[in-house]
Every structure is written in C-alpha cells, then in structure tokens.
Amino acid sequence: MIRNIIIYLCLLTGTFLFSIFYYAWFSWFLFLTVISIPLVSLLLSLPFMIRCACSGIEVFAKDNVYLKDDFYIAISGKKRKPLFCPMMTLKIKSTNLTTNFYENIKIRFSGTFTKPLIRRCNSLTQHCGQLDIVCKNAKIYDILGIFFIPIKIKNHNFVRVLPKQQKPKIIPDSSNFTVTGYKPKPVGNSEIYELREYRHGDSLRNVHWKLSSKSDELIVKEPNIPIIKNCLIMPYLSNNADENDIVFAKLLYACRYMLKKIGVCFACDRNGNLFEIKSENDVLNYFSALYLNTGNGIVADTNDFQHYNIFADREEVATL
C-alpha cells in the first residue's frame, strides 16, 4: 500500500542520512538491515501469497433481504477451507440497479480465513431494488504491505431488497372473481362445448355426428373456455425511490393476499406485460422483473380483468 511504501522510504532515507553523518559500523549495519526488511518480508510471505491467490477468494451475500434490515457481505476462501492471508485489500462496488444508487466498499483483512469475514452494509438496503455486488479490485500483500499479487474475483452477487409488506386501505373483494361467461378456445379440447351449425373451415373432428344424424345439417361442437373476471394488479411507479418503496410494499401484500384467497395472482410490469403468479417463487421473480424492468411477462388482453391500481398515496379498483 502507498502509505506503507512512504513510511518505509522515510525510514530508509533516515537511516541512510544517519550512516553518512555518523560514520560507524552500526550505522551502516542499521542501514543494511532496513534495506533487507522488505526482502525478508517478501520471502516469508510469498508462499502464502501465492497459495491465497491460487486458491481464490469469493464474495457472497444472501439472495433476498428486506428493506432497512441488517445486510452483510461475506468474504472467504473458496470451498470454505482455512486459508492464511498475510494482508488483503478488496474494493467492492454495490449498485442498486433499480435506483442507480451505488456504493464503494473497502475491506482490509490480515489473518486466517477459518470462517467467512463479514462486513455489515446497511446503507445498501435503504431502498427496494436489485443489488449487483461485484469485487472490482483485490490484492494480496506481503506482511509489510509493500509487494502484492493482484487477483480477479469474477462472480456477481445479485440480491433482491424486498419491501416490508404494507396493507393497502382498499383491497379488492375476492368473492367477485367469478365466471362471467364463455368464449371459444383457440386450440385444443375442452369439457365445455357450444353447439352451432357447421361453417366452412370447421374441422370434421368437431362435428357432433349423433345430433347431425337427427337433423338435416351438420352440427359442430365448439370447445369453449370460461371467462373469469379476475384481479389484475397494476403498480404505478415513478422516479422517486421513497414513493416506489411504498408502492412495492402494498404490491407485495396484495400479491400474497391474492395467493392466499384464490391461489393465483395476475400483475403487470412497467411495460404492461402480464405475469401469472401461483407461488411465492413467482412473486420473487415478478419483483425482479419490476426492479430490472426486463419485461419477462406475456402480452395479453386485460379487458377480462378487474384492474387494481396501486399508487404511492392511494389505491383504485376499476372494472373494465
């Protein structure tokens, strides 16, 4: 490190001047001793430096953390094996890909990795979003901190900062989500059919031959699917991180509420793409899509849904 090098150069200069102005055997002996100190340090440290660099260092963190909770970044040797490190410095950059907030974290360590080195970074959980944690610079130094071996840590750690769910003032009535009618099924079979006259282009496999034999024309069985008036959750996000945290908190409550009541939930991302959520894992994937604005959902007709709009200051239920 630069500070250690400067201190050593000052010490070397002092002993050199002392050996010139006070000419004696021990002054030159002191000067030669100071010169040899970095070499001795390097010789003693080099095997450990090489082993540490070859074994590798990894940085890891939890996949999910809740807003403003304690958050830790951990550093250890790969495969969690004990590893002696004379001195190590790491520069870790953490970026909230949702809010574009980033923080550079500097870590210095000297000793044996018998267990992971943990660093608390609560400032990274002040807003909801997707964190990208990557080590930008890592160096293994000798004991004096003068010579070093650079190492690369390529892995990225992606962490979801989830909101602490907040109950909205208005919640859609799950008893209203019923079958309102039926419509033709595009492809495939169905247990529900509508009988109608044969039209040009209809498949002969759908002809109801028993009824057709009793009439003078062909009767076709058209497979139908039910039209369900379900709830579509639509979060309205802005460029204000504090307001978005409120929207995310209400959104998380609404998704889990729908899963508990009816076992399925539908929600939109920022691009209007539709997500069908059937499990807690689907909820987490949906939030990742919102955080990163990736648009992993499907484009679908939303006219058959009751729209539940979530804003930072209110909620609205609109039936289209």
N, C-alpha and C positions, 0 to 999 in steps of 0.2 A: 504494500500500500504506500501511497505517496508520503503520508505522514511518517511512516517508519523509515522510509528511504531518506527523508530530510533529516530526521533525528540521527540516523547513522552517519550521514555525510558531515553533520555538525560535529559529532563525536570524533570522526576520523580527522577532520580538519584541526580540531583542538589538540589531539594527540600528536599530529604532525608538527604543529607550531611549537608544542611543548618540547618535542625531541630536537628541534632546531635551536631554540633559545636556551634550553637546559641540556647541554650535551652530556649525557651519561648513559651507561649501559642499560639501566632500567627504563629510561625514556624511550629508547629505540625498541626495547622489548615490549613495552606497552603499546607502541605504535604497531608493531608487527602482530601483536595479539588482537588488536582491534581490526586489522586487515583480515585476519583469519576467521573472525567470528561469523561472517555471512557464509563462508565456505563450509565451516563446521555445521552450521545450521542447515545448509542445503544437503550435505551428506547424510545427516541424521534424519532429515525429513523426507528426502526423495523417495525412498521405498514406500512410505505411507502415502505420499502424494500420488505416486503412480498407481498404487492399488486403489486408492479412493477414486481417481479419475477413471480407471478401467472398470471398476465395479459399478460405478454410476450412482447418481443421486436422483431421487424423484420427489416431485412436489404434488401433493394431493389434498383434496378437501371433500366435504360432503356434497352429494348431488343436489340436495334441497335444504334450504334454511328459510326460516320465517322472518318477516320484516322486523328489524331492530332487535333481533335476538343475537346472542353471542355467536360469533363466527370465527373459525380457526382455520389457518393454513398450516399444514404439517409438512416437514421435510425429513426424509430418512434415506438410508441406503437401500438400493433395490433388493427385493426379496426379504427386507426387514432383518438382514444379518448384521451383527455387531461390526462396526467399521470405525477405525480411528482416523480422525482428520486433524492434522496439525493446526490448520486455520482455513476457514472457508468464508467467502462472501457471496451472497446472492442478491440480485436485483430482480424483483418480481413485479410485473405490471398486471394489474387487475382492471379490466374495463367492463363497465355496465353497458352492454350492447343496446339496451333499451333507452337509457337516459344519456348515453355518451359520456358519462362521468368515469374518470379513471384515476387511479392512484398508484404511485410507485412505492414499493415496499423494499427496504433494505434490511437484510438479515446477515448477521455475522456470528459465526459459531466456531468453537475450538473444543475438541474433546472426542469422546467415543459415542457413536450412534448405537447405544444399547436399546433405545426406544425413540420414536419419532420426536423431532424438535417441533414444538407447537408455538405458533405466533397468533395472537388474537387480533382480528382486524374488524372490529365492529363498525367502522366507518363505511364498509362495503355493503352493509345491509340497511342503509338508511332509506333506500327506495327499492320498490319492486323492479325486477328485471332479470336478465340473463347475464351472469358474470362469466367473463373469459379470463382465466388466470393462467399466465404463462411466465416462465422464467426467461428473462431477456439476457441475463449475463451471470455466469457463475465461474468462480476462480478458486483453485486450491492453492494455498500459500504454504511456504515453509514456516518454521516456528517463529522466526523474526518478522515474517510478513513482507519479505523483500522479493523473493522469487515466487513465481506462480505458474500453474498449469491451467489454461482455460478449458472448461468443459461445456458441452452443449446439453441442454435439457429440452427435448423437442415436444414433450407431451403438453397438451392443453387440457385444462380442467374447466368444465362448464357447470356452473352452479345456478340453480333457479332460486331467486329470492321471492318466496311466495308471500302473499298478504295474510294477515290475521283476519279471518272472515268476519264480516260485519253484517248484521241482519238489516236488510232494507226496510223502509217504512211501509212499502207496498210490495206484496208478494202475490203472484198470480194464483188463482184458485185452481188447484189440480183437478177438482171434480168437473171442470168444464172441458177437459181434454177427452172428447168422446168422438165416436164415428159419426160424421155428418153426411155421409153418402158414399157412393162407389164410382170408380172410373175405370175405363179399360186398362188392362195390364199390357204393357208394350210387348213383352215376350214371356214365354213360359206358361206353366199351368197354374190353376187357381181352384180353390174349393168353392168359389162364388162365381156364378155364371148369370149372364143376361141372355135371354132368348130373343132372336130377331131374325128377319128374313136374310137370305143369302145375298151377298153383294159380290160383284166381280172383283176377284183378287183374294177372296177369303180362302183359307186353307180347307181342303176337304176333310182334314182330320178333325176340324171343329164342327162338322155337320152332325146334328142330332138326328140320326137315321130313324130312330123309333118314332119320334114326333113327325119327321118329314114323311114317313110312310103313311101317316094318317091324314096328311094334308096334300094339297096339290102343288106345293112349293117346298123348297129346301129351307130348313130351319137351322140356324147356326147358334152354337153355344159360344158366347164371347166371354173369356175369363176377365173378371174384374178384381180390383183391389180396393180396400176401404180407404176413404178419405178421412184422415184423422186430424182434427183441429188440435194440434199440439202447440207447445210454447217454444218460441224462438227467442233466445236471449241475445240482445244486441247491445254490447258495451260501446259507449261513445267516449273515445279517448282524445286528449288534447296534447299540447306540448308542455303542459305543466305537470311536473313529476308528482307533486303533492296531491293534485286533483286526481291523477291517474291511480295513485295508491288507494284512494277511496273507491274508485270505480272497480279496481281489481278486488278489493275486499268484499264489496257487495256481490261481485260476479262469482267469486268462489263460494259464497254462501248460497247463492241462487242455484249454481250447478249441483252442489251437494244436496240441496233441498229437493231438486227435481229427481235426482238419482234415488233418493230415499223414498219419495212419494210414488213415483211411477216407473222407476227403473231405467229411464232413458232421458237424455237431455240433448237439446239442439241449441247450438250457439254459432254466432258469426264471428269471423276475424275482421281485421281492419279493412280488408279488401272485399268484404261481403261474401266470402266463401263459407259454406255451411259445414259444421262439424257435428257428427253424431257421437254423443258421449254416453258410454254404457258402463264405465268403470272409473275408479279413482285414477288409474294409469292414463285413461283417456283425458281426464281433467288436466293432468300434468302436461301431457303432450299438447293439449289445446292452449295452455298458458305459454308454453314455449313458442308456439306459432304466433301468439299475440305479441310476446316480448320481442321476437326477431322479425315479425311482420313477413313471414315466409309464405303465407297463403297455401298451406297444405290441405285445406279442405276442398270440397267439391262445389261447383257452381250449380245451384238448384233453384227451382221455383219456390219462393217463400210465401206465396199467396194463401197456402193452406195452413198457415201458422198464425197463432195469436202472438203478436210482437210484444216483447217485454223489454223496454228500453231502459238502460241504466246510465244515468248521468252522475256527475260528482255530487250534485246538490238535490237530486230528485230521481224518482222512477216513474215510468209511464207504461200503462198497459193499453195497447191499441189492437183492436181486432180488424183485420183487413178482409 
